[in-house]
Amino acid sequence: MARKRVILLWGLAWVVFVTFYLFLGEGWAMPCRKAWGKPDIPPGSPVNYQIWRDRDGWHMRWTSSVKLRHFTGKIISPDGEVVLVRRVGKEQGDIIRKEGGTIVFNAHTKGGWDGFDFVVYGRRIVFDLQIDGHYLPQRVFVGGNAANPSHLPFSIYKAPAPRGYSRSSKPYLGAIWVPGHYGPRGRWIPGHWL
C-alpha cells in the first residue's frame, strides 16, 4: 500500500512539473529567427495577430475584416524588459500601455491594422494573446513565413549573447541605453549609453 502511494505521488509530481513547464511558455517556444520579416497578409483579412522582427525591432499588429473583435494580451520578458516604442492605429477606448517590464493591451478592431512596436531587453519573450476571450493559435502568424505557434501562450527565444558580451552598467544617474542601430550612412553603431 505504501509503495503504491509513493508511486502515485511521484507520478502526480511529474504531471505537475510538466504542466508548469509547458504553461510557463518554455514548452511551446520557437527560435527568434522564425520571427524575421513581416507576414504577407493584407489588412482587413480574417481576424488575426501578426508578429515579426526586423532591423527596427519587434512589431505586433491585429486586424478583423467584418466583425468588431476584442483583442487582449500581454507581452513579457521573464529575464528582461519589454519597452513600448510606438502605437499604431489606436482607436478611442483602446488600451496599450507598459506595466513594469510588460506591455498590456486591450483593444477593439474592425478593418485596418492596430498594434504597436516594441524592443526587448532579454533572451525570452512570452506572448499571451486572446481574441474575444479565447486562445486561437491558428490566428497568430509569426515572421515572414507566417508560422503558427502550436499553443498559446507561447514564447520566442533569442540566441545567447556572444561570449564576453555584457551591457555595461549605468555610467551616471539618468543615463539612457541606446540599442545598437544603423547610422545615417548605413554603418553599424553598437549599443551605448547616452
Secondary structure, DSSP 8 states (H G I E B T S, - for coil): -HHHHHHHHHHHHHHHHHHHHHHTTSTTEEEGGGGBS-----TT-SSEEEEEEETTEEEEEEE-SSS-EEEEEEEE-TTSEEEEEEEES--TT-EEEEETTEEEEEEEESSS-EEEEEEEESSEEEEEEEETTB--GGGEEETTTTB--SSSSEEEE-----TT------SSTT--EE--EE-TTS-EE--EE-
